[in-house]
């Protein structure tokens, strides 16, 4: 028996002894296939075309700025002594953090058999890939001579004086992020194989059928294929799960192993991981709230899916707030004058505005999710998710720029100011991200049809048992 209320789209009502349905609106296996496939099969809407053109123009602006950077040099950025790590590193850490929710939803929740992940995992995984693409752009151009970036790789060479320093966390970053991107890409692609076969079988265009046929790897849906698919998927999930913790831990080492006041602290690894999950889930909500409405898939991506993500945002937001307070406590308890000054300077120095934007967005705004009304109202979720993403960018800005701008030597203090190139690259990175995401929505299944159908089958079985149960 369905637990949804009269409109068929509210599954947030808690009933003791019963699980709320995750697929609504009297959906069937056929209707799930139709709902997902028609997004790619129907002509694009005017809204999609407009959004895509805007995103492509912004992504093109990023490409032109990179070419200008190569031609002119890194002086086009606002990076000046002592702030040699400016917005490029801020953007890198921000985009790596955005990519964490996809792996958490897909791998860890899969291993814990959380069925509410089934309708949102595909989009979250895609978001991970696209965020890592945006993140990988910035370290490559931040090295100055980008055409010599291959020196970071330990390749056989007679120039052993240029051998990478394996004790540097900057090199660990190269391996951590590249491993994360590779495993996430394989995990994303492996999960799409059954659905790509559905696209292949429905395609009327010979070219599209050929492309989807190659991508589907000859999938026929046989029991042997399903057995090997499930083993491979579980194995990749086991590989990907530790990466949720390791990648942003290593990113935090870029800061924590240094002697800069405000960076040299052992709380950074768990603090960065919690913040990455916090911002990643916020970006998933930012994407899914409008997408489910535009593509009319509210029956598959339900309010309950969004509510569960809001609960995770609330939990990780409390962790991040605790980390902010712990930083101040450790700075006071250490009795190190430079450390205490660094944190007082964040809150009351020349960058006070950035610090309090960070606190307002990351600590105060998520607390509205204590109220069920906020967790079940899409526009409130969307607004809060935007605030969280703004706050998490400012967190990386506060950590990077405020700590470097006032170091041990007062005579070397300076105020960081971004240039128009910094602004253009930041905005352009969002253009690249949304360009890739919009192409994904048009060309790939944005909902995992196979797993959603499995969830529906289990709900139908449970409903049949409830209807045929003999009362005691």
C-alpha positions in Angstrom: 0.0 0.0 0.0 1.4 3.4 -1.0 2.4 5.8 1.8 2.2 8.8 -0.4 -0.4 11.4 0.2 -3.1 12.4 -2.3 -0.8 14.3 -4.6 1.4 11.2 -4.9 4.6 13.1 -4.6 5.1 13.5 -0.8 6.8 10.5 0.8 8.2 12.3 3.9 5.4 11.1 6.3 6.8 8.7 8.9 4.7 5.7 9.6 5.9 3.3 12.4 6.7 -0.1 11.1 6.6 0.9 7.4 9.2 2.2 5.0 8.3 5.3 3.0 8.3 4.6 -0.8 11.2 5.9 -2.9 9.4 5.7 -6.2 6.1 7.5 -6.4 3.1 8.2 -8.6 2.1 4.6 -9.4 5.3 4.2 -11.4 6.0 1.0 -13.4 9.1 -0.4 -14.9 8.0 1.0 -18.3 7.2 4.5 -16.9 10.6 4.7 -15.3 12.3 3.9 -18.6 10.1 6.4 -20.4 10.7 9.2 -17.9 14.5 8.9 -18.1 14.9 8.1 -21.8 12.7 10.9 -23.1 15.1 13.5 -21.6 17.6 12.4 -24.2 15.2 11.4 -27.0 13.1 14.5 -27.1 14.4 17.8 -28.6 16.1 20.1 -26.1 13.9 22.7 -24.5 14.6 26.4 -24.9 15.7 26.6 -21.3 18.3 23.9 -21.8 19.6 25.6 -25.0 19.8 29.0 -23.3 21.6 27.5 -20.3 24.0 25.6 -22.5 24.9 28.6 -24.6 25.6 30.7 -21.5 27.7 27.9 -20.0 29.7 27.4 -23.2 30.4 31.1 -23.4 31.7 31.1 -19.8 33.8 28.0 -20.4 35.2 29.7 -23.5 36.1 32.7 -21.4 38.1 30.3 -19.1 39.9 28.9 -22.1 40.8 32.4 -23.4 42.0 33.4 -19.9 44.3 30.4 -19.8 45.8 31.2 -23.2 46.3 34.8 -22.0 48.0 33.5 -18.9 50.3 31.3 -20.9 51.2 34.2 -23.2 51.6 36.8 -20.5 52.6 34.9 -17.3 51.3 34.4 -13.9 51.5 38.1 -13.1 48.1 38.5 -14.6 46.8 37.0 -11.3 46.6 38.9 -8.1 49.2 36.6 -6.5 51.9 38.8 -5.0 54.3 38.4 -2.1 53.5 37.1 0.4 50.3 35.6 -1.0 51.7 33.4 -3.7 48.8 31.0 -3.3 45.8 33.0 -4.4 42.5 32.2 -6.1 43.8 29.3 -8.3 44.5 27.2 -5.2 41.3 28.3 -3.6 39.4 27.2 -6.7 41.3 23.9 -6.8 40.4 23.0 -3.2 36.8 24.1 -3.7 36.2 22.0 -6.7 37.9 18.9 -5.2 35.6 19.2 -2.3 32.5 19.5 -4.5 33.4 16.1 -6.0 33.2 14.2 -2.7 29.5 13.8 -2.5 29.3 11.6 -5.6 31.7 9.0 -4.3 30.1 9.1 -0.8 26.6 8.6 -2.3 27.7 5.9 -4.8 30.3 3.9 -2.9 29.8 4.2 0.9 26.0 4.3 0.8 26.0 1.4 -1.6 28.2 -0.7 0.7 25.8 0.2 3.5 22.8 -0.8 1.3 21.1 2.6 1.6 18.4 2.4 -1.1 17.6 6.1 -1.1 20.8 6.6 -3.1 19.5 4.9 -6.2 17.8 7.8 -7.9 20.5 10.4 -7.2 23.7 8.5 -7.4 24.1 8.8 -11.2 23.9 12.6 -11.1 26.2 12.8 -8.1 28.8 10.6 -9.8 28.7 12.7 -12.9 29.1 15.8 -10.7 32.2 14.3 -9.2 33.8 13.7 -12.6 33.1 17.3 -13.8 34.2 18.9 -10.5 37.5 17.0 -10.7 38.0 18.2 -14.3 37.5 21.8 -13.0 39.8 21.2 -10.1 42.6 19.7 -12.2 42.7 22.7 -14.4 44.1 25.0 -11.7 47.2 23.2 -10.4 48.3 22.5 -14.0 48.3 26.3 -14.8 49.5 27.4 -11.4 53.0 25.9 -11.8 53.9 28.9 -14.0 55.5 27.1 -16.9 52.5 24.9 -17.6 54.3 23.3 -20.6 56.8 21.8 -18.0 54.1 20.3 -15.8 55.2 16.8 -16.9 58.2 17.3 -14.5 55.8 16.3 -11.7 55.7 12.8 -13.1 58.4 10.3 -12.1 59.4 9.5 -15.6 62.8 7.9 -16.6 65.2 10.8 -17.4 68.8 11.7 -17.2 67.8 15.0 -15.5 67.6 13.4 -12.0 68.1 16.7 -10.4 64.5 17.4 -11.5 63.1 14.2 -9.9 59.9 14.8 -8.0 60.1 15.2 -4.2 58.1 12.3 -2.9 58.0 13.7 0.6 56.0 16.7 -0.6 52.2 16.7 -0.2 52.0 18.7 -3.4 53.2 15.6 -5.2 50.9 13.4 -3.2 48.1 15.6 -4.5 48.9 14.6 -8.1 48.6 10.9 -7.3 45.6 11.3 -5.0 43.5 13.4 -7.3 44.4 11.4 -10.4 43.6 8.1 -8.7 40.3 9.6 -7.4 39.4 10.7 -10.9 40.3 7.4 -12.5 38.3 5.3 -10.0 35.4 7.6 -10.0 35.2 7.6 -13.8 35.3 3.8 -13.9 32.7 3.6 -11.2 30.4 6.0 -13.0 30.8 4.3 -16.3 30.3 0.8 -14.9 27.1 1.8 -13.3 25.8 3.2 -16.6 26.3 0.1 -18.7 22.8 -1.5 -18.2 21.2 1.9 -18.9 23.4 2.6 -21.9 22.1 -0.7 -23.3 18.6 0.6 -22.9 19.5 3.7 -24.7 21.1 1.6 -27.5 17.9 -0.6 -27.9 15.6 2.5 -28.1 17.8 4.6 -30.4 16.3 5.1 -33.9 19.3 7.1 -35.2 22.0 4.6 -36.5 24.8 6.8 -35.3 23.5 7.1 -31.8 22.7 3.4 -31.7 26.3 2.6 -32.8 27.8 4.9 -30.1 25.6 3.6 -27.3 26.3 0.1 -28.6 30.0 0.5 -28.2 29.6 2.1 -24.7 27.2 -0.7 -23.6 29.9 -3.3 -24.1 27.6 -5.8 -25.6 25.2 -5.9 -22.6 22.3 -8.3 -23.1 20.9 -8.4 -19.5 21.7 -12.1 -19.1 22.1 -13.5 -15.6 25.8 -14.0 -16.3 26.1 -10.3 -17.2 24.3 -9.2 -14.1 26.4 -11.5 -11.9 29.7 -10.0 -13.3 28.3 -6.5 -13.2 27.3 -6.7 -9.6 30.7 -8.1 -8.6 32.6 -5.5 -10.5 30.4 -2.7 -9.1 30.9 -3.9 -5.6 34.6 -4.1 -6.1 34.9 -0.6 -7.5 32.7 0.6 -4.6 35.2 -0.9 -2.2 38.1 0.8 -4.0 36.3 4.1 -4.1 35.1 4.2 -0.5 38.6 4.9 1.1 39.1 7.7 -1.5 36.4 9.7 0.1 38.6 10.1 3.2 42.0 10.0 1.6 41.8 12.6 -1.2 40.8 15.6 0.8 43.0 14.4 3.7 46.0 14.7 1.3 44.7 18.0 0.0 44.7 19.3 3.6 48.3 18.2 4.0 49.2 20.9 1.5 48.5 23.3 4.3 48.9 21.3 7.5 52.5 20.2 7.0 53.7 23.8 6.6 54.8 26.1 9.4 52.5 29.0 8.4 50.3 30.1 11.4 46.7 29.1 10.8 47.8 26.1 8.7 50.0 24.1 11.0 47.3 22.1 12.8 46.3 18.4 13.0 42.6 19.1 12.8 42.8 19.8 9.1 42.3 16.3 7.7 38.9 15.5 9.4 38.0 19.2 9.0 38.6 19.2 5.3 36.8 15.9 4.7 33.7 17.0 6.6 33.8 20.3 4.6 34.1 18.5 1.3 31.1 16.3 2.0 29.2 19.4 3.2 29.8 21.3 0.0 29.4 18.3 -2.2 25.9 17.5 -1.0 25.0 21.2 -1.2 26.0 21.1 -4.9 24.0 17.9 -5.5 20.9 19.7 -4.1 21.7 22.8 -6.2 21.6 20.6 -9.3 18.8 18.2 -8.4 16.2 20.7 -7.2 15.8 22.4 -10.6 16.7 19.3 -12.7 13.9 17.2 -11.2 11.4 20.0 -12.0 12.7 20.8 -15.5 12.8 17.1 -16.6 9.6 16.1 -14.7 11.2 13.4 -12.7 9.7 14.3 -9.3 8.4 10.7 -9.0 11.9 9.3 -9.2 13.9 12.0 -7.3 11.5 12.6 -4.5 11.3 15.0 -1.5 12.6 12.2 0.7 15.8 11.9 -1.3 16.3 15.6 -0.9 15.4 15.5 2.8 18.0 12.9 3.5 20.6 15.0 1.8 19.5 18.0 3.9 20.1 15.9 7.0 23.6 15.1 5.9 24.2 18.8 5.2 23.0 19.6 8.7 25.3 17.0 10.3 28.4 17.9 8.4 27.6 21.6 8.9 27.7 21.0 12.7 31.0 19.2 12.2 32.5 22.2 10.3 31.2 24.6 12.9 32.9 22.5 15.6 36.1 22.6 13.6 36.0 26.4 13.4 35.6 26.6 17.2 38.3 24.0 17.8 40.8 26.0 15.7 40.3 29.0 18.0 40.6 26.8 21.1 43.8 25.1 19.9 45.3 28.5 19.0 44.5 29.8 22.5 45.6 26.6 24.3 48.9 26.3 22.4 50.0 29.6 23.9 51.8 30.4 20.6 51.4 34.1 19.9 51.6 33.8 16.1 49.0 31.1 16.0 46.6 33.1 18.2 47.2 36.3 16.2 46.4 34.4 12.9 42.9 33.4 14.1 42.1 36.7 15.7 43.2 38.4 12.4 40.8 36.2 10.5 37.8 37.3 12.5 38.8 40.9 13.2 41.5 41.8 10.6 41.3 43.2 7.1 39.5 40.1 5.9 36.9 40.1 8.6 34.1 40.4 5.9 35.2 37.1 4.3 35.4 35.3 7.7 31.9 36.3 8.7 30.4 35.5 5.3 31.9 32.0 5.8 30.4 31.7 9.3 27.0 33.0 8.3 26.8 30.6 5.3 28.4 27.5 6.7 27.4 27.6 10.4 24.2 29.6 10.6 22.3 28.9 7.4 22.3 25.0 7.6 20.5 25.2 10.9 17.2 25.9 9.2 17.3 22.2 8.4 16.4 21.4 12.0 12.9 22.2 10.9 11.1 19.6 8.7 9.4 22.4 6.7 12.8 23.6 5.5 13.9 20.0 4.7 10.8 19.3 2.6 10.5 22.6 0.7 12.6 22.6 -2.5 13.1 26.3 -2.8 14.4 26.6 0.8 16.8 23.7 0.1 18.0 25.4 -3.0 18.7 28.7 -1.4 20.5 27.1 1.6 22.6 25.0 -0.8 23.7 28.2 -2.7 24.7 29.8 0.6 26.7 26.7 1.6 28.5 26.7 -1.7 29.3 30.4 -1.3 30.4 29.8 2.3 32.7 26.9 1.4 34.4 28.9 -1.3 35.0 31.7 1.3 36.3 29.1 3.7 39.1 28.1 1.3 39.7 31.8 0.6 40.0 32.6 4.4 42.4 29.6 5.0 44.6 30.4 2.0 44.8 34.1 1.7 44.4 35.5 5.2 47.1 33.1 6.6 49.6 34.1 3.9 48.9 37.8 3.9 50.1 38.2 7.5 52.9 35.9 8.3 55.7 36.1 10.9 57.3 39.3 9.5 55.1 42.4 9.8 57.2 44.2 7.2 56.1 41.6 4.6 52.4 41.9 5.3 50.2 42.7 2.3 46.6 42.7 1.2 45.5 40.3 -1.5 43.3 41.8 -4.3 42.1 39.6 -7.2 42.5 40.8 -10.8 39.9 40.5 -13.5 41.6 37.4 -14.7 41.0 35.8 -11.3 37.3 36.7 -11.5 37.1 35.5 -15.1 38.7 32.1 -14.3 36.5 31.6 -11.2 33.3 32.3 -13.2 34.6 30.4 -16.2 35.2 27.3 -14.1 31.5 27.3 -13.3 30.8 27.6 -17.0 32.9 24.5 -17.7 31.2 22.6 -14.9 27.7 23.4 -16.1 28.6 22.8 -19.8 29.6 19.3 -18.9 26.6 18.7 -16.7 24.1 20.0 -19.3 25.7 17.7 -22.0 25.4 14.8 -19.5 21.7 15.5 -19.0 21.1 15.4 -22.7 23.3 12.5 -23.7 23.3 10.1 -20.7 20.7 8.6 -18.3 20.6 11.0 -15.4 18.8 8.5 -13.2 20.0 4.9 -12.6 17.1 3.1 -14.2 18.3 -0.4 -13.3 18.7 0.3 -9.5 15.5 2.4 -9.4 13.5 -0.5 -10.9 15.1 -2.9 -8.4 13.9 -0.6 -5.6 10.4 -0.4 -7.1 10.3 -4.2 -7.4 11.1 -4.5 -3.7 8.5 -1.9 -2.8 5.9 -3.8 -4.9 6.8 -7.0 -3.1 6.5 -5.4 0.3 3.1 -3.8 -0.6 1.9 -7.2 -1.8 2.9 -8.8 1.5 1.1 -6.1 3.4 -2.0 -6.5 1.4 -2.1 -10.4 1.8 -1.0 -10.5 5.4 -3.5 -12.2 7.7 -4.4 -9.9 10.7 -3.7 -11.4 14.0 
